[in-house]
């Protein structure tokens, strides 16, 4: 399991690095563009991704200090439903205010936070003892309890959902090219 977990983390990191490199090729006007002057811009989306992964790591650290809690099968089914929603054109508000950017930060600042959070998530998941691999690592506000692989599925699908959001923002009328 551990080599597969590390391979999956490597893939997620490769995607993140390519995503951030593609964003960095754009100027501040495009990165800061808000359709109709409201809502999130690409910079807010990247900060949101960092905030979410920081939250995942913080929750996991607390949960891993206590006894292992099994993840029920219904939790895995709820994750699949959440993935379906994230892959659809349905727009959903962030379920908790802690992951909503309070101010727009420069790309390099949010990228560094995201990189740090991802490194901490990697360290945490790779160091899980065998008995904790399928135990609760993170509780999503909608999907519920997730184990290590479920947490990675959420992180991956969530980031790709927001990549699509940025494409939608940039297709909006008035977006700088």
MDAnalysis code that builds the backbone (N, CA, C; Angstrom):
import MDAnalysis as mda
import numpy as np

u = mda.Universe.empty(531, n_residues=177, atom_resindex=np.repeat(np.arange(177), 3), trajectory=True)
u.add_TopologyAttr("name", ["N", "CA", "C"] * 177)
u.add_TopologyAttr("resid", np.arange(1, 178))
u.add_TopologyAttr("resname", ["UNK", "UNK", "UNK", "UNK", "UNK", "UNK", "UNK", "UNK", "UNK", "UNK", "UNK", "UNK", "UNK", "UNK", "UNK", "UNK", "UNK", "UNK", "UNK", "UNK", "UNK", "UNK", "UNK", "UNK", "UNK", "UNK", "UNK", "UNK", "UNK", "UNK", "UNK", "UNK", "UNK", "UNK", "UNK", "UNK", "UNK", "UNK", "UNK", "UNK", "UNK", "UNK", "UNK", "UNK", "UNK", "UNK", "UNK", "UNK", "UNK", "UNK", "UNK", "UNK", "UNK", "UNK", "UNK", "UNK", "UNK", "UNK", "UNK", "UNK", "UNK", "UNK", "UNK", "UNK", "UNK", "UNK", "UNK", "UNK", "UNK", "UNK", "UNK", "UNK", "UNK", "UNK", "UNK", "UNK", "UNK", "UNK", "UNK", "UNK", "UNK", "UNK", "UNK", "UNK", "UNK", "UNK", "UNK", "UNK", "UNK", "UNK", "UNK", "UNK", "UNK", "UNK", "UNK", "UNK", "UNK", "UNK", "UNK", "UNK", "UNK", "UNK", "UNK", "UNK", "UNK", "UNK", "UNK", "UNK", "UNK", "UNK", "UNK", "UNK", "UNK", "UNK", "UNK", "UNK", "UNK", "UNK", "UNK", "UNK", "UNK", "UNK", "UNK", "UNK", "UNK", "UNK", "UNK", "UNK", "UNK", "UNK", "UNK", "UNK", "UNK", "UNK", "UNK", "UNK", "UNK", "UNK", "UNK", "UNK", "UNK", "UNK", "UNK", "UNK", "UNK", "UNK", "UNK", "UNK", "UNK", "UNK", "UNK", "UNK", "UNK", "UNK", "UNK", "UNK", "UNK", "UNK", "UNK", "UNK", "UNK", "UNK", "UNK", "UNK", "UNK", "UNK", "UNK", "UNK", "UNK", "UNK", "UNK", "UNK", "UNK", "UNK", "UNK", "UNK", "UNK"])
u.atoms.positions = np.array([
    [0.818, -1.205, 0.000],
    [0.000, 0.000, 0.000],
    [0.856, 1.261, 0.000],
    [1.893, 1.260, 0.798],
    [2.692, 2.465, 0.909],
    [3.291, 2.910, -0.425],
    [3.846, 1.988, -1.240],
    [4.344, 2.461, -2.542],
    [3.223, 3.057, -3.406],
    [2.020, 2.466, -3.381],
    [0.909, 3.026, -4.143],
    [0.514, 4.398, -3.613],
    [0.540, 4.547, -2.295],
    [0.219, 5.817, -1.682],
    [1.235, 6.878, -2.104],
    [2.495, 6.529, -2.066],
    [3.530, 7.479, -2.467],
    [3.438, 7.804, -3.954],
    [3.121, 6.800, -4.768],
    [2.945, 7.040, -6.203],
    [1.785, 8.002, -6.429],
    [0.707, 7.789, -5.717],
    [-0.458, 8.681, -5.841],
    [-0.101, 10.092, -5.402],
    [0.627, 10.219, -4.304],
    [1.061, 11.538, -3.854],
    [1.978, 12.200, -4.884],
    [2.866, 11.415, -5.488],
    [3.740, 11.951, -6.537],
    [2.919, 12.483, -7.706],
    [1.882, 11.742, -8.087],
    [1.019, 12.178, -9.183],
    [0.288, 13.474, -8.819],
    [-0.227, 13.535, -7.598],
    [-0.917, 14.740, -7.155],
    [0.036, 15.938, -7.122],
    [1.251, 15.717, -6.660],
    [2.229, 16.799, -6.627],
    [2.613, 17.244, -8.028],
    [2.762, 16.301, -8.944],
    [3.072, 16.648, -10.332],
    [1.967, 17.489, -10.950],
    [0.726, 17.101, -10.683],
    [-0.413, 17.876, -11.201],
    [-0.398, 19.281, -10.608],
    [-0.221, 19.372, -9.286],
    [-0.201, 20.679, -8.603],
    [0.901, 21.571, -9.166],
    [2.082, 21.002, -9.339],
    [3.203, 21.792, -9.851],
    [2.918, 22.305, -11.265],
    [2.342, 21.464, -12.118],
    [2.010, 21.880, -13.486],
    [0.905, 22.941, -13.466],
    [-0.075, 22.767, -12.603],
    [-1.177, 23.722, -12.462],
    [-0.637, 25.094, -12.052],
    [0.214, 25.113, -11.028],
    [0.767, 26.383, -10.555],
    [1.687, 27.013, -11.598],
    [2.453, 26.196, -12.319],
    [3.320, 26.731, -13.374],
    [2.481, 27.370, -14.481],
    [1.385, 26.726, -14.840],
    [0.504, 27.287, -15.866],
    [-0.099, 28.612, -15.397],
    [-0.503, 28.676, -14.144],
    [-1.066, 29.924, -13.615],
    [-0.016, 31.029, -13.587],
    [1.206, 30.679, -13.235],
    [2.254, 31.702, -13.111],
    [2.623, 32.329, -14.458],
    [2.200, 31.705, -15.541],
    [2.460, 32.257, -16.872],
    [1.523, 33.417, -17.195],
    [0.529, 33.657, -16.348],
    [-0.446, 34.718, -16.592],
    [-0.143, 35.928, -15.728],
    [-0.547, 37.072, -16.214],
    [-0.313, 38.319, -15.506],
    [-1.301, 38.555, -14.383],
    [-1.022, 39.553, -13.555],
    [-1.868, 39.842, -12.399],
    [-3.298, 40.242, -12.778],
    [-3.481, 40.868, -13.950],
    [-4.838, 41.264, -14.343],
    [-5.712, 40.037, -14.576],
    [-5.164, 39.043, -15.232],
    [-5.931, 37.817, -15.503],
    [-6.123, 37.017, -14.208],
    [-5.060, 36.876, -13.426],
    [-5.147, 36.113, -12.179],
    [-6.117, 36.754, -11.190],
    [-6.242, 38.069, -11.232],
    [-7.115, 38.772, -10.306],
    [-8.492, 39.096, -10.858],
    [-8.768, 38.629, -12.074],
    [-10.059, 38.927, -12.707],
    [-11.209, 38.227, -12.000],
    [-12.262, 39.003, -11.709],
    [-13.492, 38.485, -11.096],
    [-14.632, 38.755, -12.073],
    [-15.313, 37.705, -12.511],
    [-16.432, 37.928, -13.436],
    [-17.465, 38.881, -12.837],
    [-17.796, 39.916, -13.577],
    [-18.768, 40.884, -13.072],
    [-18.260, 41.661, -11.869],
    [-16.972, 41.597, -11.605],
    [-16.386, 42.308, -10.475],
    [-16.660, 41.677, -9.123],
    [-17.202, 40.465, -9.114],
    [-17.513, 39.807, -7.844],
    [-17.135, 38.330, -7.901],
    [-17.256, 37.645, -6.791],
    [-16.890, 36.230, -6.734],
    [-15.395, 36.059, -6.602],
    [-14.960, 34.829, -6.799],
    [-13.542, 34.514, -6.652],
    [-12.794, 34.739, -7.958],
    [-11.521, 35.075, -7.805],
    [-10.591, 35.121, -8.932],
    [-9.661, 33.914, -8.800],
    [-8.796, 33.709, -9.783],
    [-7.873, 32.565, -9.752],
    [-6.994, 32.596, -8.507],
    [-6.583, 33.770, -8.079],
    [-5.745, 33.880, -6.877],
    [-6.494, 33.396, -5.636],
    [-7.781, 33.697, -5.563],
    [-8.594, 33.227, -4.438],
    [-8.722, 31.711, -4.464],
    [-8.853, 31.162, -5.654],
    [-8.994, 29.710, -5.788],
    [-7.739, 29.011, -5.264],
    [-6.570, 29.500, -5.635],
    [-5.321, 28.878, -5.165],
    [-5.206, 29.004, -3.651],
    [-5.556, 30.150, -3.121],
    [-5.520, 30.306, -1.667],
    [-6.511, 29.343, -1.005],
    [-7.684, 29.192, -1.577],
    [-8.678, 28.250, -1.051],
    [-8.111, 26.831, -1.022],
    [-7.434, 26.424, -2.083],
    [-6.850, 25.083, -2.122],
    [-5.827, 24.906, -1.009],
    [-5.027, 25.942, -0.764],
    [-4.053, 25.887, 0.336],
    [-4.772, 25.806, 1.689],
    [-5.804, 26.623, 1.869],
    [-6.549, 26.620, 3.128],
    [-7.190, 25.261, 3.401],
    [-7.730, 24.647, 2.366],
    [-8.360, 23.334, 2.539],
    [-7.330, 22.305, 2.975],
    [-6.188, 22.259, 2.293],
    [-5.189, 21.249, 2.654],
    [-4.569, 21.539, 4.015],
    [-4.436, 22.804, 4.393],
    [-3.991, 23.114, 5.747],
    [-5.006, 22.584, 6.765],
    [-6.280, 22.746, 6.455],
    [-7.326, 22.237, 7.336],
    [-7.322, 20.727, 7.436],
    [-7.094, 20.054, 6.323],
    [-7.014, 18.591, 6.320],
    [-5.881, 18.139, 7.234],
    [-4.722, 18.763, 7.089],
    [-3.557, 18.389, 7.897],
    [-3.825, 18.652, 9.376],
    [-4.387, 19.809, 9.698],
    [-4.675, 20.124, 11.090],
    [-5.648, 19.132, 11.721],
    [-6.694, 18.781, 10.982],
    [-7.667, 17.815, 11.480],
    [-7.007, 16.459, 11.664],
    [-6.245, 16.031, 10.672],
    [-5.604, 14.714, 10.725],
    [-4.649, 14.615, 11.906],
    [-3.890, 15.653, 12.151],
    [-2.960, 15.622, 13.291],
    [-3.705, 15.391, 14.603],
    [-4.823, 16.058, 14.766],
    [-5.601, 15.882, 15.998],
    [-6.176, 14.474, 16.088],
    [-6.749, 13.992, 14.999],
    [-7.372, 12.664, 15.008],
    [-6.352, 11.562, 15.236],
    [-5.172, 11.716, 14.706],
    [-4.158, 10.671, 14.807],
    [-3.522, 10.605, 16.191],
    [-3.821, 11.552, 17.054],
    [-3.326, 11.491, 18.429],
    [-4.161, 10.544, 19.281],
    [-5.388, 10.301, 18.855],
    [-6.285, 9.429, 19.614],
    [-6.327, 8.036, 19.017],
    [-7.232, 7.207, 19.523],
    [-7.356, 5.847, 18.997],
    [-7.899, 5.852, 17.570],
    [-7.546, 4.824, 16.820],
    [-8.007, 4.696, 15.437],
    [-9.518, 4.534, 15.405],
    [-10.146, 5.270, 14.513],
    [-11.595, 5.166, 14.325],
    [-11.853, 4.616, 12.923],
    [-12.582, 3.524, 12.809],
    [-12.836, 2.974, 11.478],
    [-13.719, 3.903, 10.644],
    [-13.548, 3.814, 9.347],
    [-14.374, 4.577, 8.411],
    [-15.454, 3.639, 7.895],
    [-16.718, 3.943, 8.144],
    [-17.789, 3.049, 7.692],
    [-17.927, 3.072, 6.165],
    [-18.481, 2.003, 5.635],
    [-18.690, 1.921, 4.185],
    [-19.547, 3.071, 3.673],
    [-20.496, 3.518, 4.466],
    [-21.340, 4.624, 4.035],
    [-20.502, 5.877, 3.789],
    [-19.402, 6.036, 4.518],
    [-18.495, 7.160, 4.298],
    [-17.867, 7.102, 2.926],
    [-17.494, 5.914, 2.493],
    [-16.915, 5.762, 1.154],
    [-17.956, 6.065, 0.086],
    [-19.198, 5.672, 0.320],
    [-20.275, 5.948, -0.636],
    [-20.542, 7.449, -0.714],
    [-20.507, 8.118, 0.430],
    [-20.724, 9.572, 0.435],
    [-19.605, 10.297, -0.296],
    [-18.381, 9.780, -0.197],
    [-17.264, 10.367, -0.937],
    [-17.520, 10.243, -2.437],
    [-17.996, 9.089, -2.871],
    [-18.293, 8.911, -4.299],
    [-19.357, 9.897, -4.772],
    [-20.348, 10.150, -3.947],
    [-21.366, 11.145, -4.294],
    [-20.751, 12.544, -4.388],
    [-19.884, 12.877, -3.447],
    [-19.219, 14.177, -3.482],
    [-18.361, 14.313, -4.736],
    [-17.643, 13.260, -5.089],
    [-16.825, 13.277, -6.307],
    [-17.716, 13.531, -7.521],
    [-18.866, 12.871, -7.557],
    [-19.792, 13.086, -8.668],
    [-20.236, 14.536, -8.776],
    [-20.518, 15.149, -7.642],
    [-20.915, 16.556, -7.645],
    [-19.748, 17.430, -8.098],
    [-18.537, 17.143, -7.609],
    [-17.381, 17.961, -7.990],
    [-17.054, 17.828, -9.477],
    [-17.352, 16.701, -10.060],
    [-17.100, 16.514, -11.492],
    [-18.213, 17.085, -12.365],
    [-19.317, 17.438, -11.759],
    [-20.455, 17.960, -12.501],
    [-20.359, 19.483, -12.612],
    [-21.232, 20.090, -13.394],
    [-21.237, 21.557, -13.467],
    [-21.941, 22.227, -12.291],
    [-22.415, 21.432, -11.343],
    [-23.091, 21.989, -10.169],
    [-22.105, 22.848, -9.385],
    [-22.544, 24.034, -9.009],
    [-21.704, 24.932, -8.218],
    [-22.135, 24.844, -6.762],
    [-21.159, 24.643, -5.884],
    [-21.433, 24.469, -4.459],
    [-20.581, 25.461, -3.678],
    [-21.175, 26.111, -2.719],
    [-20.410, 27.016, -1.854],
    [-19.525, 26.210, -0.912],
    [-18.418, 26.808, -0.501],
    [-17.539, 26.172, 0.474],
    [-18.360, 25.864, 1.728],
    [-18.272, 24.623, 2.235],
    [-19.146, 24.236, 3.354],
    [-18.778, 24.830, 4.711],
    [-17.565, 25.372, 4.842],
    [-17.182, 26.005, 6.109],
    [-16.440, 27.316, 5.821],
    [-16.640, 28.331, 6.641],
    [-16.032, 29.639, 6.357],
    [-14.507, 29.665, 6.484],
    [-13.917, 28.729, 7.209],
    [-12.468, 28.742, 7.418],
    [-11.683, 28.556, 6.117],
    [-12.304, 28.053, 5.068],
    [-11.595, 27.807, 3.816],
    [-11.931, 28.844, 2.745],
    [-12.631, 29.898, 3.138],
    [-12.961, 30.985, 2.225],
    [-11.927, 32.091, 2.418],
    [-11.214, 32.473, 1.359],
    [-10.202, 33.519, 1.500],
    [-10.799, 34.826, 2.010],
    [-10.156, 35.411, 3.007],
    [-10.603, 36.678, 3.573],
    [-10.063, 37.855, 2.771],
    [-8.934, 37.651, 2.132],
    [-8.315, 38.668, 1.283],
    [-7.580, 37.949, 0.161],
    [-7.374, 38.631, -0.934],
    [-6.677, 38.035, -2.072],
    [-5.170, 38.164, -1.857],
    [-4.481, 37.034, -1.927],
    [-3.026, 37.010, -1.744],
    [-2.332, 36.795, -3.085],
    [-1.073, 37.231, -3.201],
    [-0.322, 36.975, -4.426],
    [-0.146, 35.470, -4.654],
    [0.024, 35.103, -5.910],
    [0.151, 33.696, -6.272],
    [1.315, 33.027, -5.545],
    [2.453, 33.694, -5.434],
    [3.601, 33.056, -4.797],
    [3.345, 32.755, -3.316],
    [2.579, 33.605, -2.643],
    [2.281, 33.383, -1.227],
    [1.371, 32.160, -1.063],
    [0.285, 32.113, -1.835],
    [-0.639, 30.974, -1.734],
    [0.022, 29.690, -2.223],
    [0.847, 29.790, -3.247],
    [1.556, 28.608, -3.752],
    [2.477, 28.026, -2.688],
    [3.187, 28.898, -1.982],
    [4.093, 28.429, -0.925],
    [3.307, 27.776, 0.209],
    [2.165, 28.353, 0.572],
    [1.326, 27.746, 1.612],
    [0.817, 26.386, 1.170],
    [0.381, 26.301, -0.079],
    [-0.133, 25.043, -0.601],
    [0.976, 24.000, -0.632],
    [2.153, 24.394, -1.062],
    [3.303, 23.478, -1.108],
    [3.625, 22.956, 0.290],
    [3.624, 23.847, 1.262],
    [3.917, 23.445, 2.643],
    [2.842, 22.482, 3.165],
    [1.589, 22.817, 2.934],
    [0.493, 21.943, 3.395],
    [0.564, 20.582, 2.717],
    [0.857, 20.564, 1.434],
    [0.946, 19.281, 0.713],
    [2.105, 18.448, 1.246],
    [3.236, 19.086, 1.541],
    [4.365, 18.356, 2.114],
    [4.012, 17.768, 3.470],
    [3.282, 18.527, 4.281],
    [2.864, 18.024, 5.591],
    [1.866, 16.877, 5.434],
    [0.970, 16.977, 4.448],
    [0.026, 15.894, 4.187],
    [0.762, 14.637, 3.746],
    [1.746, 14.815, 2.880],
    [2.562, 13.671, 2.435],
    [3.234, 13.007, 3.620],
    [3.912, 13.795, 4.436],
    [4.628, 13.235, 5.589],
    [3.677, 12.477, 6.511],
    [2.522, 13.053, 6.749],
    [1.544, 12.452, 7.636],
    [1.039, 11.119, 7.081],
    [0.652, 11.102, 5.811],
    [0.079, 9.884, 5.230],
    [1.112, 8.784, 5.043],
    [2.301, 9.142, 4.631],
    [3.342, 8.134, 4.409],
    [3.779, 7.505, 5.727],
    [3.689, 8.273, 6.817],
    [4.132, 7.750, 8.112],
    [3.044, 6.982, 8.869],
    [1.859, 6.859, 8.282],
    [0.786, 6.132, 8.972],
    [1.183, 4.685, 9.215],
    [1.028, 4.206, 10.439],
    [1.280, 2.783, 10.680],
    [0.201, 1.929, 9.994],
    [0.520, 0.694, 9.765],
    [-0.397, -0.206, 9.060],
    [-1.809, -0.178, 9.639],
    [-1.932, -0.155, 10.950],
    [-3.234, -0.186, 11.589],
    [-4.061, 1.070, 11.398],
    [-3.455, 2.131, 10.874],
    [-4.164, 3.407, 10.692],
    [-4.478, 3.704, 9.242],
    [-4.039, 2.845, 8.336],
    [-4.209, 3.142, 6.908],
    [-5.670, 3.293, 6.506],
    [-6.545, 2.519, 7.094],
    [-7.966, 2.574, 6.731],
    [-8.815, 3.217, 7.836],
    [-8.155, 3.904, 8.764],
    [-8.867, 4.575, 9.849],
    [-9.105, 6.043, 9.469],
    [-9.941, 6.691, 10.242],
    [-10.284, 8.086, 10.014],
    [-9.039, 8.964, 10.020],
    [-8.882, 9.755, 8.964],
    [-7.825, 10.745, 8.861],
    [-8.441, 12.141, 8.823],
    [-9.539, 12.261, 8.076],
    [-10.172, 13.565, 7.881],
    [-11.682, 13.386, 7.792],
    [-12.411, 14.333, 8.374],
    [-13.874, 14.313, 8.273],
    [-14.302, 15.510, 7.434],
    [-14.773, 15.218, 6.221],
    [-15.252, 16.271, 5.334],
    [-16.644, 16.699, 5.787],
    [-16.948, 17.999, 5.732],
    [-18.252, 18.466, 6.203],
    [-19.448, 17.844, 5.471],
    [-19.253, 17.404, 4.240],
    [-20.346, 16.807, 3.475],
    [-20.145, 15.299, 3.311],
    [-18.966, 14.890, 2.889],
    [-18.703, 13.464, 2.631],
    [-18.564, 12.658, 3.911],
    [-18.221, 13.311, 4.997],
    [-18.064, 12.607, 6.259],
    [-16.673, 12.045, 6.442],
    [-16.550, 10.937, 7.206],
    [-15.234, 10.400, 7.558],
    [-14.501, 9.800, 6.356],
    [-13.212, 10.145, 6.252],
    [-12.371, 9.650, 5.165],
    [-11.093, 9.046, 5.735],
    [-10.672, 7.932, 5.161],
    [-9.381, 7.350, 5.518],
    [-8.301, 7.992, 4.647],
    [-7.069, 7.499, 4.736],
    [-5.972, 8.081, 3.958],
    [-6.245, 8.104, 2.467],
    [-6.554, 6.952, 1.851],
    [-6.853, 6.974, 0.410],
    [-8.068, 7.849, 0.072],
    [-9.080, 7.843, 0.914],
    [-10.252, 8.690, 0.675],
    [-9.905, 10.158, 0.761],
    [-9.037, 10.502, 1.689],
    [-8.586, 11.885, 1.821],
    [-7.851, 12.326, 0.568],
    [-6.999, 11.445, 0.032],
    [-6.290, 11.782, -1.210],
    [-7.261, 11.938, -2.372],
    [-8.270, 11.095, -2.425],
    [-9.277, 11.224, -3.482],
    [-9.960, 12.576, -3.382],
    [-10.341, 12.954, -2.166],
    [-10.972, 14.260, -1.981],
    [-10.041, 15.385, -2.432],
    [-8.787, 15.374, -1.963],
    [-7.838, 16.443, -2.287],
    [-7.661, 16.554, -3.806],
    [-7.532, 15.419, -4.474],
    [-7.343, 15.395, -5.927],
    [-8.571, 15.945, -6.653],
    [-9.723, 15.395, -6.355],
    [-10.951, 15.816, -7.037],
    [-11.289, 17.273, -6.735],
    [-11.037, 17.699, -5.516],
    [-11.308, 19.073, -5.121],
    [-10.449, 20.048, -5.931],
    [-9.169, 19.752, -6.052],
    [-8.277, 20.638, -6.811],
    [-8.694, 20.692, -8.284],
    [-9.023, 19.558, -8.852],
    [-9.422, 19.532, -10.271],
    [-10.762, 20.233, -10.482],
    [-11.644, 20.145, -9.498],
    [-12.902, 20.887, -9.556],
    [-12.616, 22.387, -9.655],
    [-11.658, 22.855, -8.885],
    [-11.343, 24.280, -8.899],
    [-10.522, 24.689, -10.115],
    [-9.796, 23.761, -10.701],
    [-9.142, 24.060, -11.982],
    [-10.223, 24.389, -13.016],
    [-11.289, 23.618, -13.029],
    [-12.406, 23.881, -13.941],
    [-13.049, 25.230, -13.621],
    [-13.103, 25.593, -12.340],
    [-13.661, 26.887, -11.958],
    [-12.830, 28.017, -12.558],
    [-11.515, 27.891, -12.517],
    [-10.655, 28.930, -13.097],
    [-10.882, 29.027, -14.600],
    [-11.006, 27.892, -15.277],
    [-11.298, 27.934, -16.725],
    [-12.620, 28.661, -16.975],
    [-13.614, 28.419, -16.126],
    [-14.914, 29.080, -16.268],
    [-14.769, 30.593, -16.039],
    [-14.005, 30.975, -15.020],
    [-13.771, 32.396, -14.750],
    [-13.131, 33.050, -15.964],
    [-12.134, 32.388, -16.542],
    [-11.388, 32.980, -17.638],
    [-12.146, 32.979, -18.960],
    [-13.245, 32.240, -19.050],
    [-14.092, 32.297, -20.236],
    [-15.114, 33.429, -20.134],
    [-15.198, 34.045, -18.986],
    [-16.174, 35.109, -18.758],
    [-15.869, 36.325, -19.621],
    [-16.935, 37.030, -20.044],
    [-16.721, 38.260, -20.813],
    [-15.888, 39.262, -20.026],
    [-14.981, 39.891, -20.719],
    [-14.144, 40.919, -20.103],
    [-12.872, 40.415, -19.472],
    [-12.665, 39.114, -19.475],
    [-11.440, 38.584, -18.858],
    [-10.232, 38.950, -19.717],
    [-9.205, 39.524, -19.106],
    [-7.976, 39.835, -19.847],
    [-7.324, 38.564, -20.387],
    [-6.727, 38.685, -21.516],
    [-6.048, 37.529, -22.122],
    [-4.596, 37.542, -21.835],
])
